Amino acid sequence: MSEPITSIKLSGGAAIPRFGYGTFKIDDGDVQAAVETALETGYRLVDTAVGYGNETGVGRAVAASGLKRDEVFLTSKTWDHGYDDVRRNLEESLERLGTEYLDLYLLHWPRPGLGKYVESWQALLDAREEGLIRAAGVSNFTIEHLDRIETETGAAAEINQVELHPYFSQPELRAYHAEHLIATESWGPLALRGGGLFDEPAVKAAAAAHERTPAQVALRWNLQRGNVVIPKSETPSRIRENWETLDFTLTDEELAAIDALDTGERQGGDPAVVGN
Ligand SMILES: NC(=O)c1ccc[n+]([C@@H]2O[C@H](COP(=O)([O-])OP(=O)(O)OC[C@H]3O[C@@H](n4cnc5c(N)ncnc54)[C@H](OP(=O)(O)O)[C@@H]3O)[C@@H](O)[C@H]2O)c1
């Protein structure tokens, strides 16, 4: 049995579950069943985005789950930039998800070449003020981008969702987050775009010691490093396997051995260039 999921309080006051369910690359036609399985398993955070094209199915799953709206933490993201376009994107996401508010809305990528992420950020701050979103955050922002929105609007992001796994553990960014009270949310926590993590001796040894799978060890490392973690799986047995990371604890030595796998190299896109 897993322990009940704990939450982190974001700087604006909303509580975000530490462990959630990612939906990237799940088609709208398949996502309802997948999210229903996740919610039945115990997940209470669902991460989607305009760009995933599956918000309608995610909304249907939440409605069909029998859970109250305030029992599920819903995140979506805007790909577009510019004050009015972000606002329009948000309103369309609310419509597709069948909800009056989002728990968290993110700027999906900074797309610095467009030169608009500060006005986009202002649109999120205003939407938070109006109650359309409970928390405002960003995704794939570097220290430079985070600094700029805070300096120019006076308000720091509440959370930054970034690629983060043992091969790319982002120590400098996490230190900056800690100083600025920005929570860290990890995408791609299984590092499968590059592969190989499950065969690393440090991961295999910890898995054997705790009678867990390498995937569970990778997720557990991420949780114990203080991050919100949102693995994706469409496979019911893996949805449950990933959930079963909440009831064991890696030792300091095991954590340090996994920390040592950091290469400083991304497996996913570079925020300086994606979407420019
Ligand atoms: N903000 C961003 O730019 C951004 C970018 C990427 C992702 N995200 C978010 O973060 C979430 C997670 O990231 P991700 O989907 O890229 O990567 P991930 O969760 O690290 O990996 C997903 C892949 O791992 C497989 N998998 C899941 N559990 C497994 C297990 N226990 N054992 C073996 N394989 C397993 C899945 O296969 P099956 O589905 O076939 O089981 C899928 O192919 C996304 O779904 C999305 O919500 C955000």
PDBQT file of the ligand as one rigid body, heavy atoms in Angstrom, charges set to zero:
ROOT
HETATM    1  N1  LIG A 301       6.535  21.195 -19.823  1.00  0.00    +0.000 N 
HETATM    2  C1  LIG A 301       7.045  20.488 -20.800  1.00  0.00    +0.000 C 
HETATM    3  O1  LIG A 301       7.649  21.003 -21.747  1.00  0.00    +0.000 OA
HETATM    4  C2  LIG A 301       6.911  19.000 -20.762  1.00  0.00    +0.000 A 
HETATM    5  C3  LIG A 301       7.673  18.200 -21.627  1.00  0.00    +0.000 A 
HETATM    6  C4  LIG A 301       7.519  16.828 -21.552  1.00  0.00    +0.000 A 
HETATM    7  C5  LIG A 301       6.643  16.288 -20.628  1.00  0.00    +0.000 A 
HETATM    8  N2  LIG A 301       5.888  17.087 -19.805  1.00  0.00    +0.000 N 
HETATM    9  C6  LIG A 301       4.924  16.541 -18.825  1.00  0.00    +0.000 C 
HETATM   10  O2  LIG A 301       5.609  15.616 -17.988  1.00  0.00    +0.000 OA
HETATM   11  C7  LIG A 301       5.011  14.332 -18.109  1.00  0.00    +0.000 C 
HETATM   12  C8  LIG A 301       6.053  13.249 -17.969  1.00  0.00    +0.000 C 
HETATM   13  O3  LIG A 301       7.073  13.393 -18.951  1.00  0.00    +0.000 OA
HETATM   14  P1  LIG A 301       7.218  12.415 -20.204  1.00  0.00    +0.000 P 
HETATM   15  O4  LIG A 301       5.891  11.877 -20.538  1.00  0.00    +0.000 OA
HETATM   16  O5  LIG A 301       7.947  13.133 -21.262  1.00  0.00    +0.000 OA
HETATM   17  O6  LIG A 301       8.225  11.308 -19.695  1.00  0.00    +0.000 OA
HETATM   18  P2  LIG A 301       8.216  10.138 -18.591  1.00  0.00    +0.000 P 
HETATM   19  O7  LIG A 301       7.026  10.207 -17.711  1.00  0.00    +0.000 OA
HETATM   20  O8  LIG A 301       9.559  10.181 -17.951  1.00  0.00    +0.000 OA
HETATM   21  O9  LIG A 301       8.196   8.845 -19.505  1.00  0.00    +0.000 OA
HETATM   22  C9  LIG A 301       7.060   8.408 -20.199  1.00  0.00    +0.000 C 
HETATM   23  C10 LIG A 301       7.429   7.125 -20.932  1.00  0.00    +0.000 C 
HETATM   24  O10 LIG A 301       7.861   6.151 -19.976  1.00  0.00    +0.000 OA
HETATM   25  C11 LIG A 301       7.102   4.962 -20.110  1.00  0.00    +0.000 C 
HETATM   26  N3  LIG A 301       6.908   4.466 -18.742  1.00  0.00    +0.000 N 
HETATM   27  C12 LIG A 301       6.112   5.020 -17.803  1.00  0.00    +0.000 A 
HETATM   28  N4  LIG A 301       6.204   4.334 -16.648  1.00  0.00    +0.000 NA
HETATM   29  C13 LIG A 301       7.085   3.340 -16.858  1.00  0.00    +0.000 A 
HETATM   30  C14 LIG A 301       7.585   2.297 -16.048  1.00  0.00    +0.000 A 
HETATM   31  N5  LIG A 301       7.186   2.167 -14.781  1.00  0.00    +0.000 N 
HETATM   32  N6  LIG A 301       8.487   1.435 -16.593  1.00  0.00    +0.000 NA
HETATM   33  C15 LIG A 301       8.891   1.572 -17.873  1.00  0.00    +0.000 A 
HETATM   34  N7  LIG A 301       8.452   2.551 -18.701  1.00  0.00    +0.000 NA
HETATM   35  C16 LIG A 301       7.546   3.421 -18.191  1.00  0.00    +0.000 A 
HETATM   36  C17 LIG A 301       5.823   5.369 -20.799  1.00  0.00    +0.000 C 
HETATM   37  O11 LIG A 301       5.322   4.300 -21.564  1.00  0.00    +0.000 OA
HETATM   38  P3  LIG A 301       3.762   3.851 -21.608  1.00  0.00    +0.000 P 
HETATM   39  O12 LIG A 301       2.918   5.083 -21.639  1.00  0.00    +0.000 OA
HETATM   40  O13 LIG A 301       3.699   3.064 -22.879  1.00  0.00    +0.000 OA
HETATM   41  O14 LIG A 301       3.516   3.000 -20.394  1.00  0.00    +0.000 OA
HETATM   42  C18 LIG A 301       6.301   6.509 -21.704  1.00  0.00    +0.000 C 
HETATM   43  O15 LIG A 301       6.861   5.991 -22.889  1.00  0.00    +0.000 OA
HETATM   44  C19 LIG A 301       4.340  14.397 -19.482  1.00  0.00    +0.000 C 
HETATM   45  O16 LIG A 301       3.398  13.387 -19.705  1.00  0.00    +0.000 OA
HETATM   46  C20 LIG A 301       3.780  15.788 -19.474  1.00  0.00    +0.000 C 
HETATM   47  O17 LIG A 301       2.588  15.852 -18.715  1.00  0.00    +0.000 OA
HETATM   48  C21 LIG A 301       6.040  18.442 -19.872  1.00  0.00    +0.000 A 
ENDROOT
TORSDOF 0
